[in-house]
Amino acid sequence: MIAKWIDAASGRVFYNLGKAVTKWPAPFILLPLVASGLLGYFGLIGLVVDDQFAPDTAETFPTLLALKDVGFFGSGDAMTEVIIQSKDGGDTLFRDDVVEEVLRLHRELTTANTTSGETFSTLCIRDPFTTECVLSGVLQLMITAGSGSALRAMNLTYPYYNPNRADGDLGMYFGSELGGVEISKDSSAILSSKALHLTYNVQANLSQWIDTFRQTCSGFESESIKVNYIALTWMEDEVGTLPARVAPYIVVVVGTLILFSVVSCMTLDWVLTKPWLAVMGVLSVVLAIASSMGALLLGGQSFPALNASIPFLLLGIGVDDMFVLIAAWRKCDERLPVQERMGRAMSDAGVSISITSITDCLAFTAGITSVFPSVRSFCIYAAMGVAFDFLYQITFFAAFMSLTGRRERANRHCLTCRPVLPKSEAHDKSAAYRLCCAAGVSRQEGMFDNPSSEEFNKDPLLNRLLYNNLVPFILKPSSKVVIILLYAAYLGVAIWGCLQVRIGITNQRLVAEDSYVRGYYDAVDTHFQTYGRKVDIFISEPQEYWTLDVQQAVLDKLQAFDQSQYFHDTSETGGVWLLDYLRFLNQTGNSIAAKNKTLFLQILNGQFLPTVGRQYLRSVNITNITTGITASRFFVVPKNMITPSERGRAMMTEARSIADREPLRMKAYSYDFFQLDHLDAIPPSSVQTAGIAVAIMFVVCFLLIPHWAAPFLATLALASINVGLLGYMTLWGVNLDIISLVSIVICVGFSVDFFAHMNYTYVTSKAATPEEKITETMRAVGMPILQSSLSTILGISVLAFFPAYLFRTLFKTVFLVMVFGAAHGLVILPILLTSLRPCASADQKNCERGGAPPDVAEGHIMLKSDFQTEIPPESLSIPPERLKILNSLRETIL
């Protein structure tokens, strides 16, 4: 069997490595320190946060590039935006005090100086005919009217205001500028408006203007109005700052994990306690984090904000291997020389942590296939971190473990490293010495030669509780029934939660809770959903708009949008230059120009666009009269749209479908489509990533765990834990988005960790019955599993207090994975193993390891390999009679 050969070969490698790090610890300590210092310094100094939440399959980004290539700016986009509401929640349009404050804010924005001494008035986009700054329509009316009462006298209508349509005036579209509008029952006259949406666009020095804009808006104080604002670069400005804000929390986590590790490694024996080794275990993880991140950053890998959570995750994961190695060390016979004991400990634990590290790395590697760049980057950093952690655990940490072994062998105190007397030899010492110093194993009175002595079986209290109390309890028939019922309840609630899964992530959840962005999008969701953000329908190829065929094709497309349940009627919202131009030709007595190329282009370029059609100047590209119209667009307005939502996704799909219809194939673009593309890609990407991760896990378990049932049990456990994760995270308020997608990948890796430790130890156990096997397994890895779960939860626990959804979601999902994984590993899996009884009776031979280095069980030396060297009497404190038998056995085998 392949698994047996790999198991035996890797066991020999780790056995020899354990002996090597004991013999030459210095290079195994110094090299990781130097590598981490160099990689960490030169890599992290160039750290730049680069967020890309849109999937690679998204159509929106190439569509936006095509829109910009023809010189258009998104109709619903703006460089800087303001939403104004009255502090008392009332009207913002017709109240004199509110209008006065709005105009004061406008004056401050337009007169504020940038760092180069320019103002909005010098930077703004100007009307090419009037040379005035292009402003929001409602703001222009406010400036003209000067007061709220004067505005009321204008009899404004909603969503379209067109008092002079008979004179050819195209009017103003207020759908995106007024929110929370109350209109008259018998007309479209505006009675009140609870929110104003103003935009300020510039044509140069955008970054300087944005800084000035943000400073002015954040510093604006008023008793009448509250101002929410946003800038085009909000994603970089706000999401990009999250890593720097969360970095100080790492210090708290390191301190907490050091304390937890020290306490976990403490015993009542001052010699066998390993506080400094626990500190080195955490330091090993810190070095791995610095090395992995530094190496990737030096290689040019991008660093999304979500990656700032990786150090917290790796700190928890890395400490796991430390616990397994320490448990293997404790399991070995203390009578062995340090070098031999270290080799056997590494042989015992090395294969187990190799399996978990490989599965973690490969699970994260599966995430690299995701269509989301942020998820790919996260998985690359996490996989590299796990790889470096594994490397440093078997070198850097193992070297310190060998030094700790030498200290224990010399019976030295864990803190002072000075030799102390065992308690049995410290009767003549003071009470303080016996309490704080006396410890270790006496080599007198036959203690060191007695393999059954309790001195050689000092398991921590928690470990004794697991195999002496938990195992007998869960193996009782009555307990199994109760556990099965509880599991059925767990699965039922999880499935119920899965049926309520919400997909997608809102813009508010991308930023910190104290971000100015949240207030802006909260106001959008509250007041600006009836008339959503404009959707541009454009074509970038020349068309003969003066022909009946093209005009009819445009009319057919408009009719399709008008009949859609997702869009307002275009006659209500306007925004179609061709319709307004044809109407203009009829009103001015030039209807013949609608079918004549020369007249069509001359009147369009010379009369319509410079006058009543100025709003379409950036919707029609006319190079010259000869070339014609090279590109054009119109916009449609979504109806009752909340993003992200299934309705929003359906709206996007329908907009693209209608736009792409023959004979006039066009494209659809809206800024909201970035978010909706994410919504569209999450379900298939989640299934694909989880499927690849599970398949990889199946193969790894098949190759590395020497029993045919292992991969099937692992798959069942993974399915159970993933269903639990998806269901319970939904009930906990977590959506299925890119963060939870990362958590699904983590779930696969961590679940296999727990399973691999238990199953590997179980199938390689030499105990006679399944019950004895599971007891021995729980004694060997039960405590490390519990410790690793707690350490991982501690590692990410501080994220629960960070005011950002990105990091709190990671805490919630990893917490669920740890709890469910530990429960499956410590309770469900033992019941399955003892019920299905793999490796029982005749099947035992299939579970035995072959070709592994020496093992020690119950104080007896079991030689499996390395029979080439005769055992010298001085190497072990073994009675001569037994040593003679062992050497005879060696000669017989050879």
Secondary structure, DSSP 8 states (H G I E B T S, - for coil): -HHHHHHHHHHHHHHHHHHHHHH-HHHHHHHHHHHHHHHHHHHHTT--B----S-TT-SHHHHHHHHHHTT---TT--SEEEEEEETTS--SSS-HHHHHHHHHHHHHHHH---TTS--HHHHB-B-TTT--B---HHHHHHHHH-SHHHHHTT--BSSEE-TTGGGT---EE-TTTEEEEEE-TTS-BEEEEEEEEEEE-BSS-HHHHHHHHHHHHHH---SSEEEEEEETTHHHHHGGGHHHHHTHHHHHHHHHHHHHHHHHT--S-TTT--HHHHHHHHHHHHHHHHHHHHHHHHTT--B-GGGGGHHHHHHHHHHHHHHHHHHHHHHS-TTS-HHHHHHHHHHHHHHHHHHHHHHHHHHHHHHTT-S-HHHHHHHHHHHHHHHHHHHHIIIIIHHHHHHHHHHHHTTB-TTT--B---GGG-TTS-HHHHHHT--S---STTGGG-TT-GGG----HHHHHIIIIIHHHHHSHHHHHHHHHHHHHHHHHHHHHHTT--B---GGGGSBTT-HHHHHHHHHHHHSSSB---EEEEE-S---TTSHHHHHHHHHHHHHHHH-TTB--HHHH---HHHHHHHHHHHTT-GGGGG-HHHHHHHIIIIITTTTTGGGTTTEEEEETTTEEEEEEEEE-BBS--SSSHHHHHHHHHHHHHHT-SSS--EEE-THHHHHHHHHHHHHHHHHHHHHHHHHHHHHHHHHSSSTTHHHHHHHHHHHHHHHHHHHHHHTT--BSHHHHHHHHHHHHHHHHHHHHHHHHHHT---SSHHHHHHHHIIIIIHHHHHHHHHHHHHHHGGGGSSBHHHHHHHHHHHHHHHHHHHIIIIIHHHHHHHH-TT-GGGGGGG---S---EEETTEEE--S-TTS---TTTS---HHHHHHHHHHHHHH-
